[in-house]
Amino acid sequence: EPDRCPYCPADASRHWTRSGRYTRYAGDPDEPSMRTNVPRYKCKIVGRTFSIPPDALLPYCGMRTGAVLDLLRALLVQGVALNALARRGNAPRGTLRYLRARFLSVLPKLRLPWSEGYLGPAGLLKALAQAGAAAIVDLFRGWKQQEPKLSIVGVYLR
């Protein structure tokens, strides 16, 4: 259940209703065909629908959050070559290029609540690694609540 409607001011009272659900792949590497249900909500004021994916999933990304962060960390912090990472079987080259490009394009819009200003790609990924899993889950949940189409791999305008 969302805490607020992403289309309305933060102080607006609860005014959305459930509006069905959709299924999407859960991004589970052990069971790639596993699907999960994501509830949809409808704003009564604006008349638009929105959904908040589960904590382990990013909007518009078929991979789990942890897997995406691991790949980005390998590419941008550890300096692993894209082709070498693809050869290890982690993800296809095209997927790695896409994730890196989308992350770098959205990076200026991402801010960590516990640090000030722009950190750069390596700085942001290092800060996330030091923060721990619980802090990352809370951070991503907050980003999804404020702007459900904001993701670490892209901002998808409404």
N, C-alpha and C positions, 0 to 999 in steps of 0.2 A: 504494500500500500504506500503510495507516494506521500511525502510530507507537504508538498505544494504543487501547484499547477505551474509548469514552465512558461506558460503563455501570459500569466497574470502576475501582478505585483506580489512580492513575498508575504505581505501582511493580509492578503485576501483570505477570507474564511474558506473552509472546505466547500467546494462547489462543483466537484467532478463526480462522475458516476462510472461504474464499470461498463465497458463497452465491448465485451467479448475477449477473445484471446487469439494469438497466433502461435504457431510452432516454428522453432528454428533449431538448427543443429546445435548441440551443446558444446561442440569443439573438444570433445573428449578424445585424446590420442589413443587410448586403449580401446574405445568403442566408437569409431567415427560415425556410425549411423545413428547413434543415440540422439534423440530430439527432446526438447524441453518446451513447456508451454510458457508463454510470456503474456501476462494480462495487459489489456488495453484499457485506457480510461478516456472519457470524453469531457472536455471543459464545457460547462453549460453556458458560460459567458461568451467565449469566442467560437464555440461550436467545432473545435478541432480535437482530434484524438492524439494521444501520446502514450508511450509505454516506457517502462524503466526495466531494462534487461537485468537478469540476476547478476549478483556481484562478480562472478567469475567470467562474465561475458562482456565484451565491448560492443557498442552499437556498430552495425555495418561491418563486423569483422568476424570471420568464422573460427578464429583461434581464441583460445582462452587468454585472459589477461596475463597470467604468469608466463605463458609461452611467448607472447608478444614482447614482454619486457625482457625476457632472457635473450631473445634474438636481437633486439635493439641494443642491449648491453654488450653483446658479443661484437656487433658491428661498430658501435660508436664509442664504446669505452675500452674494450679489450683490443680493438683494432683487427679483429679477424676479418679476412677478406671475404667478400660476398660469395665468390665462387667456392672457396674452401668451406664455408658454412653450408652452402647448398650441397656440396659433395658429401658432407657428413650425413645428409638425409634429413636435416631439420625442417627444411621447407624448400620449395622450388625457387630458382633465382628470381623469377618474375614476382613472386610473393614477397621475397626479401626486398627487392627494389621498391615495390609498392609501399611496404611498411616503412622503409627508411624515408622515402620521399614524403609520404603523408605525415609522418612524425615530425620531420624537419619543417614542413609547412605550417603545422599547427603549434609548434613549439613556442612562438612568441605569445600565444594566447594562454598558455598554461602557467599557473602560478601555484606554488606550494604555500599553504597557510603558515608553516613554521619557518619560512625563509623569505627574504625580501628581494624583489627584482627578478631580472632575467638571469637564469643560471647557465644557459647554453645546454646543448644536448648531453654532453658527458656529465655536467654538473647535476642536471635534473635526474638522470638515470642513477648516478651515484647516491644522490640524496634519497631517492626511492628505495634503493637497495639497503641503505642504512636505516631507513624508517621501520622496516619490518612489515610483515604481511598484514597485521591488523590495521596499521596506519594507512597502508595502501588501499585496503578495502574501504575504510572510512573516507579517504580522499576521493576515490573513484565514485563511491556512492554519492558524495556531495556534488561532484561534477555532473553526474547523471541527473540528480534532482534539479539542479539549476538549469541545465541545458541538456536535454536528453540526446541531442544530436551531436554533442561535443564528445569527442573520443580522443584518446592519445594518438590515434592514427587518422585523425581528420575531423574537421568541423563541417557538418552537413547543414547548410542553411535551410531554414523552414520555407 
